[in-house]
Amino acid sequence: MTTQPVDALFDSAIERYKAGESVETLIPVFKEICARSNKSSAAWTCLAWLYLLNDKPNSAVKAAQKAVKINAQDPQARINLAIALLDTGKAGVRPHIDVASQIMMAVSELREEVQQNLEDGLTRKPDWDSLKRVQAWLFG
């Protein structure tokens, strides 16, 4: 466990992700961030995304559910949950897609951010069928 302030640790971890560091090395970092800042929707959203990239959809469901519970208006958290539900074959995908879509229609910056995140996901995991389905639902 690091003594680095949690905000600095989060920012550093995001930069490491953007620089292409492996998902396997970043998962423990984001787990620590979530443990130290349990009410951070952004941290839980990132952890869910990393689990999805690492083919751990059951862990992703749990992390994404926490993110949505903390901030129900975060479209990326809902999208991560929808993808995780698809990857695990569980029901309940549509309500999360609908809410994310409504939020993105209202806030164009969020729409652009989500679009970039989905494109990033396909760059890192090109054969990700559930992400492709969600992308088609959201962006046509």
N, C-alpha and C positions, 0 to 999 in steps of 0.2 A: 504494500500500500504506500502510495506516495504522499508527501506532505504538501505538494503543490495545491494551491487553491483550486476548488472544483471547477470554477469558470475557466481558469487558465488550462486546466487539464482537458476540459471539454473542447476548447478552441484548438489546442494542440492536437487532440485526437482527430478532429475534423480535418485539420491540415494534413495530418498523416494519411488519412483516408484519401483525400484529394490527390496526394502525391503518389498514391498507388500501393501503399503498404497493405500487406495481406490481411484479409478478414480475420484469419485465425489469430493473428497477434493483436488485433484491435478489439475483439470480443471481450477479453479480460479487462481491458482499459475501460470500455463502456459499462461493463458489469460493476466495476469499482465506482465509476461516476454515478450510476444509478443507486448503488448502496449508500454513497455519501450524500446524494441529493435525490432522495426518494420521490420527491414531488416534481421532478423535472420531466415534463412531457417530452421535450426535445431529446433528452438522453434516452428515455425508453423507446422513442420512435427510432432513433439511430440504432439502438441495440436490436430492435426487431428487424430492421433492414439488414443488419449484419448477419443475423441468424438466417434470414431468408437467402442471402447470398451464399451462405455456408451450408445450405440444404438441411436446415434444422427448423422446419416449419412449426413443430409443436412448441418449441421454445419461443419462436417468433409470435405465435398466437398469444402466449402469456404476456410477453413484453408489450405487444401492440395493444392488448386489452388494457394494460395499466396506463399506457400513453393516452388512449381514448378516454379512460375514466378520469384522468387528470385534466385533459383538455379535449372536450368533445367537438370543438370547432377547428381542430387541426386536421386538414384534409389528408396530409401525408400519413398521419397516424392511422386514420380510417382506411386509407388505401393499403398500407402495410397489413392491417388486420384482414382486409378483404383478400389480399394475395395469400396470406398465411392460411386463411380458411379454405381457399381454393386448393392450395398445395396439400392440405390435410384431408380434403374431401368433406369438410364440414359445411353445414348450412349457415345461412345468415349473411351472405355476401351482399345482396342487393341493397339493404338499408344503408350500409356503409358507403357504397358507391353513390347512392342517391344524395346522401348528406355531403360527401366530398364534392360532388358535382355542383350542388347548390352553393357551397362556400366558394368554390373556384369561379363560378359565374359572377359572384358578388365582388370578389377581390382578384383582379387580374394578375397582380404580382404573385399571388399564391398559385394561380394557374400556371404561370411561366415556371415557377420553382418546381412544381410537381412534374411538369412536362420534362424539365431537365433531369430530374431525379430518375424518372422512368427510362429516359434515354441512357443515362449512366448505368442503370441496372442492366439494360440490354447489351451495353458495351462490355460489362463485366461478366454477364451470364447470357450469351446470345440465344440460347435455346429455351429460355424461360417462358413457357407457354402461358402460365397463369398471369404473368405480368403483361404479356401481349394481349390477353383477353381484357384485362382491366384497362389497358391503354386504349384499346379499341372502343370500349364502353364509354370512356371519358372523353376521348378526342376524335372518335369516328374513324 
